[in-house]
């Protein structure tokens, strides 16, 4: 099971900023995006309680930032991808998306 944790995102940001390590980051970006998109989809399912509805916009914003980071990575903009991932980190903190 893959868990999106603070430490993992911080490590990925550092790897994206290092040209020697950046090339191996695409798969991890894709996996995190896949997880966030699945969570957003589940948050939109018929809610059993209203908290799910409040989660959906934040998850969609996190997924949007990850898609933009992946697009930047594919264009060769590893620094831009790292910057977008930093923004994703802040959004995740704001949404309380990280596990304790």
Secondary structure, DSSP 8 states (H G I E B T S, - for coil): -----HHHHHHHHHHHHSHHHHTT-HHHHHHHHHHHHHHHHHHHS--SSTHHHHHHHHHHHHHHHHHHHHHHHHTT-HHHHHHHHHHHHHHHHHTT-S--
